[in-house]
Amino acid sequence: MTAPDVLPLVSTVGGGFLAAALAGYALKKVIKIVAVIVGLFIAALAYLEYQRIIQVDWTSLQALSQNGITMVANAVTHISNNIDADHMGISPNLIPLASSTSAGLMLGLARG
């Protein structure tokens, strides 16, 4: 095996890993920022209600958030159920890209 034979495989695996690691890192940062913003919003609502400036219907807020969480859970379940489905026309050359990409994504999420 010579270098020109291995170079496309190395660039595919390395490029997929690096791109997914950066995407995972950015995704975790975005999730953290959104969590802080939502937490501050709920804390501000609680404070304004404590000061009797506004009145919050916590039951409606809880129902709304539960519907959103249920929708996300259903989407994740749908995606995970379709992972094992047979997909015709997938090239065996994409297997190294997919494995390196998933490893890079997990590393990016762990380090983010």
C-alpha positions in Angstrom: 0.0 0.0 0.0 1.5 3.3 -1.0 0.8 6.8 0.3 -1.4 7.9 -2.7 -3.6 4.8 -2.0 -4.1 5.7 1.7 -4.3 9.5 1.4 -8.0 9.8 0.4 -9.0 7.5 3.3 -6.9 9.5 5.8 -8.3 12.8 4.6 -11.8 11.5 4.8 -11.5 10.1 8.3 -9.5 13.0 9.6 -11.6 15.7 8.1 -14.9 14.1 9.3 -13.5 13.7 12.8 -12.3 17.3 13.0 -15.5 18.8 11.5 -17.7 16.8 13.9 -15.5 17.6 16.9 -15.9 21.3 16.1 -19.6 20.9 15.6 -20.0 19.0 18.9 -18.1 21.6 20.8 -20.2 24.5 19.3 -23.4 22.5 19.9 -22.6 22.1 23.6 -21.8 25.8 24.0 -25.1 26.7 22.3 -27.0 24.4 24.6 -25.4 25.8 27.7 -26.2 29.4 26.6 -29.8 28.5 25.8 -30.1 26.8 29.2 -28.8 29.9 31.0 -31.1 32.2 29.1 -34.2 30.0 29.9 -33.2 29.8 33.5 -32.7 33.5 33.8 -36.1 34.1 32.2 -37.9 31.8 34.6 -36.0 33.4 37.6 -37.1 36.8 36.3 -40.7 35.6 36.1 -40.6 34.3 39.6 -39.0 37.5 40.9 -41.6 39.7 39.2 -44.4 37.6 40.6 -42.8 37.8 44.1 -42.8 41.6 43.8 -46.5 41.4 42.7 -45.7 43.1 39.4 -47.1 40.3 37.3 -49.1 37.1 37.9 -47.8 34.0 36.3 -50.1 31.0 35.5 -47.5 28.3 36.5 -49.9 25.5 35.5 -50.1 26.7 31.9 -46.4 27.2 31.8 -45.8 23.7 33.1 -48.2 22.2 30.5 -46.5 24.2 27.7 -43.1 23.0 28.8 -44.3 19.4 29.1 -45.7 19.5 25.6 -42.4 20.7 24.3 -40.4 18.0 26.1 -42.8 15.4 24.8 -42.4 16.6 21.3 -38.6 16.5 21.6 -38.7 13.0 23.1 -40.9 11.7 20.3 -38.5 13.2 17.7 -35.5 11.5 19.3 -37.4 8.2 19.6 -38.4 8.5 15.9 -34.8 9.1 14.9 -33.4 6.3 17.0 -36.0 3.9 15.6 -34.9 4.8 12.0 -31.2 4.3 12.6 -31.5 0.5 12.2 -33.6 0.7 9.1 -32.1 -0.7 5.9 -30.9 2.1 3.7 -30.4 1.1 0.1 -27.6 2.7 -1.9 -25.2 3.5 1.0 -21.7 3.3 -0.2 -19.3 1.1 1.9 -16.8 4.0 1.5 -18.9 6.1 3.8 -18.4 3.8 6.8 -15.0 5.2 7.9 -16.4 8.8 7.5 -19.5 7.9 9.7 -17.5 6.2 12.4 -14.9 9.0 12.6 -17.6 11.7 12.5 -19.5 10.1 15.4 -16.3 9.8 17.4 -15.5 13.4 16.7 -19.0 14.5 17.7 -18.8 12.7 21.0 -15.4 14.2 21.7 -16.6 17.7 20.9 -19.6 17.2 23.2 -17.5 15.9 26.0 -14.9 18.7 25.8 -17.4 21.5 25.2 
